[in-house]
Amino acid sequence: MTMNNINDFFVTMSGYLWGWPMIILLLGTHVFLTIRLRVPQRKLWTAIKLSVTRDKETAGDVSQFGALATALAATIGTGNIVGVATAVALGGPGAVLWCWLTGVFGIATKYSEGLLAIKYRVKTADGRMLGGPMYALERGLGWKWLAVLFALLTALASFGIGNTVQANAISTIANESYGISPYLTGGVICAMSAAVLLGGVKSIARVCSALVPFMALFYVLGCIYILCVNSAYLWPAIKLIVESAFTPQAAGGGFAGTTVIMAARMGIARGLFSNESGLGSAPIVAAAAQTRNPVRQALVSSSGTFWDTVVICAFTGLVIVSSIIAYPDISSADGAALTKAAFSKIPYVGKPLLSFGLLTFAFTTILGWCYYGERAVEYLKGERWMYAYRVLYIIMVFVGSIISLDIVWNAADCMNALMAIPNLISLLLLSGVIARETRHYLWEDRLDHHAGH
């Protein structure tokens, strides 16, 4: 079997896995949990306040904000920039609204994942906290075999979406924009990654806590500046996004109804891929948080989807759609080219903003996903394999910088989809536990109580 055959296999498999069945399952879980938990999105302001409040004298390895920042580091990636443009290129401007709505409903799923992570976490002999879907599957449902499968898929995915494709994105930007050799870029990223990753979760959380708010704020402020430059096209862009989401004629072209279907499919798929709600990755680091009860960390975790999709993806979508209206000649470009064209139309800040956004988003994804993969390997083989995994992970960062990655990218897409299935099973089957904990701490106003009290 040739490399092209293998790549074609993963392309076909990825297309099926991320098709309508997965979209319906994920979005259906989002809506079901939103209803069952009485719209936890209402508590967003409480969640944001808790995320910057330190829970003292509680068990855990990192602060609640440290856990959130690490999860956001892994979640906010190239998908927030290029992924949104891909959705617009394939599904029309209406895809931006569907992406945004997916983020709004996904808050409930991210909340549920965080709750189960704390509820079923375990404490190691040396005092570390371990948790995530594999522990919920094993301890909550008694399905050890499915827990092992989830951990294996997570470890494999970490070498794809976690490091090689992110490192490749950085080296490609550096080479195309500034003529820097991929080998030099790879060496620098490798050294920077090693400096952080060899220090373990506390080192990762410390760097992410400093870098994530800065990079997200810088990117959003840059987008606001671009929208000010495009101000004459901002309201037309918002109207076009809303109209295109529901009316086929507004986006132009295609058979009646085709545009709406494609807008919904691409927007929902990119939204799900962007915020990772339901994927099962973020609860792995949520389990390490210092928190007095499961609901407090669940709320903190849920705010991650708000920042990732409801804020950052929305700004990216507005920049791209307003730029298409302002410069119709760029509308035929594909995802990556459309992103580059939209940002490069803005003098002085457009190109540096895009480069900085992609570079920092990709680098922090490398850091966050190392933690996910490391915890998965520890679950499978024990603590003695952790250091070897870190070293291999760092080596693969360099490898990813210098090779072509079509096969790896498509394989990683498949691994991510397959990761989501066991996690969604645990969320749906343990939704009664989630509702019970939510009633006790949130609905009955015991948010400040310690677990067991």
C-alpha positions as CSV (number, residue, x, y, z in Angstrom):
1,M,0.0,0.0,0.0
2,T,1.5,3.4,-1.1
3,M,1.5,6.5,1.0
4,N,-1.1,8.0,-1.2
5,N,-3.4,5.0,-0.6
6,I,-2.9,5.4,3.2
7,N,-3.6,9.1,3.0
8,D,-6.8,8.5,0.9
9,F,-7.9,5.9,3.5
10,F,-7.6,8.5,6.3
11,V,-9.3,11.2,4.2
12,T,-12.2,8.9,3.5
13,M,-12.4,7.8,7.1
14,S,-12.1,11.3,8.5
15,G,-14.9,12.5,6.1
16,Y,-17.2,9.8,7.5
17,L,-16.2,10.2,11.2
18,W,-16.7,14.0,11.0
19,G,-19.9,13.6,8.9
20,W,-23.5,14.1,10.0
21,P,-23.6,11.1,12.4
22,M,-20.8,12.6,14.6
23,I,-22.2,16.2,14.2
24,I,-25.7,15.0,15.3
25,L,-24.2,13.0,18.2
26,L,-22.1,15.9,19.5
27,L,-24.6,18.7,18.9
28,G,-27.3,16.5,20.3
29,T,-25.3,15.9,23.5
30,H,-24.7,19.7,23.8
31,V,-28.5,20.4,23.6
32,F,-29.5,17.4,25.8
33,L,-27.1,18.5,28.6
34,T,-28.1,22.2,28.2
35,I,-31.7,21.2,28.9
36,R,-31.1,18.6,31.6
37,L,-28.8,20.9,33.5
38,R,-31.2,23.9,33.3
39,V,-29.0,25.9,31.0
40,P,-25.7,26.2,32.9
41,Q,-24.7,28.9,30.4
42,R,-26.7,31.2,32.6
43,K,-23.9,30.9,35.2
44,L,-21.2,32.1,32.8
45,W,-20.3,35.3,34.8
46,T,-20.0,33.1,37.9
47,A,-17.7,30.7,36.0
48,I,-15.5,33.6,34.8
49,K,-15.2,34.9,38.4
50,L,-14.4,31.5,39.7
51,S,-11.7,31.0,37.1
52,V,-9.6,33.8,38.6
53,T,-10.3,32.9,42.2
54,R,-7.8,30.7,43.9
55,D,-9.4,27.8,45.9
56,K,-7.0,27.6,49.0
57,E,-6.4,24.6,51.1
58,T,-7.9,22.2,48.5
59,A,-6.4,19.1,46.8
60,G,-4.9,19.5,43.4
61,D,-1.8,20.1,41.4
62,V,-2.5,23.5,39.8
63,S,-4.9,26.4,40.4
64,Q,-8.3,26.5,38.7
65,F,-7.0,29.2,36.4
66,G,-3.9,27.2,35.7
67,A,-6.0,24.2,34.6
68,L,-8.2,26.4,32.5
69,A,-5.2,28.1,30.9
70,T,-3.6,24.8,30.0
71,A,-6.9,23.5,28.5
72,L,-7.3,26.7,26.5
73,A,-3.7,26.4,25.4
74,A,-4.4,23.1,23.9
75,T,-7.8,24.2,22.5
76,I,-7.0,27.6,21.0
77,G,-5.1,26.6,17.9
78,T,-4.9,27.0,14.2
79,G,-8.5,25.9,14.0
80,N,-9.6,29.2,15.5
81,I,-8.1,31.1,12.6
82,V,-7.7,28.8,9.6
83,G,-10.5,26.5,10.6
84,V,-13.1,29.3,10.6
85,A,-11.9,30.5,7.2
86,T,-12.2,26.9,5.9
87,A,-15.8,26.8,7.2
88,V,-16.6,30.1,5.4
89,A,-14.9,29.0,2.2
90,L,-16.8,25.7,2.0
91,G,-20.1,26.6,3.8
92,G,-20.5,30.3,3.1
93,P,-20.7,33.2,5.6
94,G,-23.6,31.5,7.5
95,A,-21.1,28.9,8.8
96,V,-19.9,31.6,11.2
97,L,-23.2,31.7,13.0
98,W,-23.5,27.9,13.2
99,C,-20.0,27.8,14.6
100,W,-20.9,30.4,17.2
101,L,-24.1,28.6,18.2
102,T,-22.2,25.3,18.6
103,G,-19.9,27.1,21.1
104,V,-22.9,28.4,23.1
105,F,-24.5,25.0,23.5
106,G,-21.0,23.4,23.9
107,I,-20.6,25.2,27.2
108,A,-22.9,22.7,28.8
109,T,-20.9,19.7,27.6
110,K,-17.6,21.3,28.7
111,Y,-19.2,21.9,32.1
112,S,-20.2,18.2,32.3
113,E,-16.8,17.0,31.4
114,G,-15.1,19.1,34.1
115,L,-17.6,17.8,36.7
116,L,-16.9,14.2,35.9
117,A,-13.2,14.8,35.9
118,I,-13.2,16.0,39.5
119,K,-15.9,13.5,40.6
120,Y,-13.9,10.5,39.5
121,R,-10.3,11.6,39.8
122,V,-7.8,9.6,41.9
123,K,-4.9,10.6,44.0
124,T,-1.5,9.0,43.4
125,A,0.9,7.8,46.1
126,D,3.0,11.0,45.6
127,G,-0.1,13.3,45.9
128,R,-0.8,14.1,42.3
129,M,-4.4,14.2,41.0
130,L,-5.3,12.1,37.9
131,G,-8.6,12.2,36.0
132,G,-10.4,12.5,32.7
133,P,-12.8,10.3,30.7
134,M,-10.7,7.1,31.2
135,Y,-11.4,7.4,35.0
136,A,-15.0,8.3,34.5
137,L,-15.4,5.3,32.2
138,E,-13.6,2.9,34.6
139,R,-14.9,4.2,38.0
140,G,-18.3,5.6,37.0
141,L,-19.4,2.9,34.5
142,G,-17.0,0.0,35.2
143,W,-15.9,-0.1,31.6
144,K,-12.2,-0.6,31.8
145,W,-11.8,-1.7,28.2
146,L,-13.4,1.5,26.9
147,A,-11.3,3.5,29.2
148,V,-8.1,1.9,27.8
149,L,-9.3,2.5,24.3
150,F,-9.9,6.2,25.0
151,A,-6.4,6.6,26.6
152,L,-4.8,4.8,23.6
153,L,-6.5,7.1,21.1
154,T,-5.6,10.2,23.2
155,A,-1.9,9.2,23.3
156,L,-1.9,8.6,19.5
157,A,-3.7,11.8,18.8
158,S,-1.2,13.8,20.8
159,F,1.5,13.0,18.3
160,G,-0.7,14.3,15.5
161,I,-3.0,17.2,16.3
162,G,-0.9,17.9,19.5
163,N,2.6,18.4,18.2
164,T,3.6,17.5,14.6
165,V,0.9,19.4,12.8
166,Q,1.2,22.4,15.1
167,A,5.0,22.5,14.7
168,N,4.6,22.2,11.0
169,A,2.2,25.1,11.0
170,I,4.8,27.2,12.8
171,S,7.7,26.3,10.5
172,T,5.5,26.8,7.4
173,I,4.5,30.3,8.5
174,A,8.1,31.2,9.4
175,N,9.3,29.9,6.0
176,E,6.6,31.5,3.8
177,S,6.4,34.8,5.6
178,Y,10.0,35.4,6.6
179,G,12.2,32.9,4.7
180,I,13.4,31.1,7.8
181,S,14.6,27.5,7.3
182,P,12.2,24.8,8.8
183,Y,15.3,23.1,10.4
184,L,16.1,26.3,12.3
185,T,12.5,26.9,13.3
186,G,12.2,23.2,14.3
187,G,15.3,23.5,16.5
188,V,14.0,26.6,18.2
189,I,10.5,25.2,18.9
190,C,12.0,21.9,20.1
191,A,14.2,23.8,22.6
192,M,11.4,26.0,23.8
193,S,9.1,23.0,24.2
194,A,11.7,21.0,26.1
195,A,12.3,24.0,28.5
196,V,8.6,23.9,29.5
197,L,7.5,20.3,29.1
198,L,10.3,18.6,31.1
199,G,9.1,20.6,34.1
200,G,5.8,18.7,34.2
201,V,2.2,20.0,34.7
202,K,3.1,22.9,37.1
203,S,5.6,24.2,34.5
204,I,3.1,23.9,31.7
205,A,0.4,25.5,33.7
206,R,2.7,28.4,34.7
207,V,3.7,29.2,31.2
208,C,0.1,28.8,29.8
209,S,-1.3,31.0,32.6
210,A,1.1,33.8,31.5
211,L,0.9,33.3,27.7
212,V,-2.7,32.4,27.0
213,P,-4.4,35.6,28.3
214,F,-1.8,37.7,26.5
215,M,-2.0,36.0,23.2
216,A,-5.8,35.8,23.2
217,L,-6.1,39.5,24.2
218,F,-3.5,40.6,21.6
219,Y,-5.3,38.6,18.9
220,V,-8.8,40.0,19.8
221,L,-7.5,43.6,20.0
222,G,-5.9,43.1,16.6
223,C,-9.2,41.8,15.2
224,I,-11.1,44.8,16.7
225,Y,-8.6,47.1,14.9
226,I,-9.2,45.3,11.6
227,L,-13.0,45.5,12.1
228,C,-12.6,49.3,12.8
229,V,-10.8,49.6,9.5
230,N,-13.5,47.5,7.9
231,S,-16.2,49.4,9.8
232,A,-18.3,50.3,6.8
233,Y,-18.6,46.5,6.1
234,L,-19.2,45.3,9.6
235,W,-23.0,45.6,9.8
236,P,-23.4,44.1,6.2
237,A,-21.1,41.3,7.3
238,I,-23.3,40.5,10.4
239,K,-26.5,40.6,8.3
240,L,-24.9,38.3,5.7
241,I,-23.8,35.8,8.3
242,V,-27.3,35.6,9.9
243,E,-29.1,35.5,6.6
244,S,-26.8,33.0,5.0
245,A,-27.3,30.6,7.9
246,F,-30.9,30.2,7.1
247,T,-31.6,31.3,3.5
248,P,-29.9,29.7,0.5
249,Q,-30.2,32.7,-1.8
250,A,-28.3,35.0,0.5
251,A,-25.0,33.2,0.2
252,G,-25.5,32.8,-3.5
253,G,-25.1,29.8,-5.8
254,G,-26.1,26.2,-5.5
255,F,-29.4,24.4,-5.4
256,A,-32.1,25.6,-3.1
257,G,-31.3,24.5,0.4
258,T,-27.7,23.4,-0.4
259,T,-26.1,26.5,1.0
260,V,-28.0,26.2,4.3
261,I,-27.0,22.6,4.7
262,M,-23.4,23.2,3.9
263,A,-23.3,26.3,6.1
264,A,-24.7,24.3,9.0
265,R,-22.5,21.3,8.5
266,M,-19.2,23.2,8.1
267,G,-20.0,25.7,10.9
268,I,-21.0,23.0,13.4
269,A,-18.1,20.7,12.4
270,R,-15.5,23.6,12.7
271,G,-17.1,24.8,16.0
272,L,-16.9,21.3,17.5
273,F,-13.3,20.8,16.3
274,S,-12.3,24.3,17.5
275,N,-13.6,24.2,21.1
276,E,-13.1,20.4,21.8
277,S,-16.4,20.3,23.8
278,G,-17.2,16.6,24.0
279,L,-13.8,15.5,22.7
280,G,-12.6,14.4,26.2
281,S,-9.3,16.2,26.2
282,A,-9.9,19.2,28.5
283,P,-11.2,17.2,31.5
284,I,-7.8,15.5,31.7
285,V,-6.2,18.7,33.0
286,A,-9.4,19.9,34.8
287,A,-8.8,16.9,37.1
288,A,-5.6,18.4,38.3
289,A,-7.3,21.6,39.5
290,Q,-7.3,22.8,43.2
291,T,-11.1,23.0,43.8
292,R,-13.4,22.4,46.7
293,N,-16.1,20.6,44.8
294,P,-16.8,19.2,41.3
295,V,-19.2,22.0,40.2
296,R,-16.8,24.8,40.8
297,Q,-14.2,23.3,38.4
298,A,-17.0,22.4,36.0
299,L,-18.0,26.0,35.8
300,V,-14.4,27.1,35.3
301,S,-14.0,24.5,32.5
302,S,-17.2,25.7,30.8
303,S,-15.8,29.2,30.4
304,G,-13.1,27.8,28.2
305,T,-15.6,27.1,25.4
306,F,-17.0,30.7,25.7
307,W,-13.5,32.2,25.2
308,D,-12.5,29.8,22.4
309,T,-15.6,29.8,20.2
310,V,-18.1,32.4,21.3
311,V,-15.3,35.1,21.4
312,I,-12.2,34.2,19.4
313,C,-13.9,32.3,16.5
314,A,-16.6,35.0,16.3
315,F,-14.0,37.7,15.8
316,T,-12.1,35.7,13.2
317,G,-15.4,35.1,11.3
318,L,-16.3,38.8,11.3
319,V,-12.8,39.7,10.1
320,I,-13.0,37.2,7.2
321,V,-16.6,38.0,6.1
322,S,-16.2,41.8,6.3
323,S,-12.9,41.4,4.3
324,I,-14.7,39.3,1.7
325,I,-17.4,42.1,1.3
326,A,-14.7,44.8,1.2
327,Y,-12.4,42.8,-1.2
328,P,-14.6,40.5,-3.3
329,D,-11.5,39.3,-5.3
330,I,-10.5,37.1,-2.3
331,S,-13.8,35.2,-2.0
332,S,-12.6,32.3,-4.2
333,A,-9.7,31.4,-2.0
334,D,-9.6,28.2,0.1
335,G,-9.3,28.2,3.9
336,A,-5.6,29.0,4.5
337,A,-5.3,31.3,1.5
338,L,-8.5,33.1,2.5
339,T,-7.2,33.7,6.0
340,K,-3.9,35.1,4.6
341,A,-5.7,37.2,2.0
342,A,-8.2,38.7,4.5
343,F,-5.5,39.7,7.0
344,S,-3.0,40.8,4.5
345,K,-5.4,43.5,3.1
346,I,-5.0,45.4,6.4
347,P,-1.8,47.6,6.2
348,Y,0.9,47.3,8.8
349,V,-0.8,45.1,11.4
350,G,-2.6,42.4,9.3
351,K,0.3,40.1,8.4
352,P,2.1,40.4,11.8
353,L,-1.1,39.8,13.6
354,L,-1.9,36.6,11.6
355,S,1.7,35.4,12.0
356,F,1.7,36.0,15.8
357,G,-1.7,34.5,16.3
358,L,-0.8,31.3,14.4
359,L,2.6,31.0,16.0
360,T,1.5,31.4,19.6
361,F,-1.7,29.5,19.2
362,A,0.2,26.5,17.7
363,F,3.0,26.6,20.3
364,T,0.6,26.6,23.3
365,T,-1.3,23.7,21.7
366,I,1.9,21.7,21.7
367,L,2.2,22.4,25.5
368,G,-1.3,21.5,26.4
369,W,-1.5,18.4,24.4
370,C,1.7,17.0,25.9
371,Y,-0.1,16.9,29.2
372,Y,-3.1,15.1,27.7
373,G,-0.9,12.5,26.1
374,E,1.3,12.1,29.2
375,R,-1.7,11.4,31.4
376,A,-3.1,8.9,28.9
377,V,0.3,7.0,28.7
378,E,0.5,7.0,32.5
379,Y,-3.0,5.5,32.7
380,L,-2.0,2.8,30.2
381,K,1.6,2.0,31.4
382,G,2.2,3.7,34.7
383,E,4.4,6.7,35.8
384,R,7.7,5.1,34.7
385,W,6.8,5.8,31.1
386,M,6.1,9.5,31.5
387,Y,9.6,10.8,31.0
388,A,10.2,8.6,27.9
389,Y,6.9,9.9,26.5
390,R,8.0,13.6,27.1
391,V,11.3,13.0,25.3
392,L,9.6,11.3,22.3
393,Y,7.0,14.1,22.2
394,I,9.8,16.7,22.0
395,I,11.6,14.8,19.3
396,M,8.4,14.7,17.3
397,V,8.0,18.4,17.5
398,F,11.2,18.7,15.5
399,V,10.2,16.0,13.1
400,G,6.9,17.8,12.5
401,S,8.7,21.0,11.6
402,I,10.5,19.5,8.6
403,I,8.2,16.9,7.0
404,S,5.0,17.0,5.0
405,L,2.1,16.2,7.2
406,D,-1.0,15.4,5.1
407,I,-1.2,11.8,6.3
408,V,-0.6,12.8,10.0
409,W,-3.2,15.5,9.9
410,N,-5.9,13.3,8.4
411,A,-5.0,10.4,10.8
412,A,-5.2,12.9,13.7
413,D,-8.6,14.0,12.6
414,C,-9.7,10.3,12.8
415,M,-8.2,9.8,16.2
416,N,-10.0,12.9,17.6
417,A,-13.3,11.8,16.3
418,L,-12.8,8.3,17.8
419,M,-11.7,9.9,21.1
420,A,-15.0,11.7,21.3
421,I,-17.2,8.6,21.1
422,P,-16.2,6.9,24.4
423,N,-16.3,10.3,26.1
424,L,-19.8,11.1,24.9
425,I,-21.0,7.7,26.1
426,S,-19.7,8.5,29.6
427,L,-21.4,11.9,29.5
428,L,-24.8,10.6,28.4
429,L,-24.8,7.5,30.7
430,L,-23.6,9.5,33.7
431,S,-25.8,12.5,33.0
432,G,-27.8,11.6,36.1
433,V,-24.7,11.9,38.3
434,I,-23.9,15.2,36.6
435,A,-27.5,16.5,37.3
436,R,-27.4,15.3,40.9
437,E,-24.1,17.0,41.7
438,T,-25.3,20.2,39.9
439,R,-28.5,20.2,42.0
440,H,-26.6,19.7,45.2
441,Y,-24.0,22.5,44.7
442,L,-25.4,24.9,42.1
443,W,-29.2,24.8,42.3
444,E,-29.3,24.5,46.1
445,D,-26.7,27.2,46.5
446,R,-23.8,25.2,48.0
447,L,-21.1,26.4,45.6
448,D,-18.8,27.3,48.5
449,H,-19.1,24.0,50.2
450,H,-16.4,21.4,50.2
451,A,-17.1,18.0,48.6
452,G,-18.6,15.5,51.1
453,H,-20.0,18.3,53.3
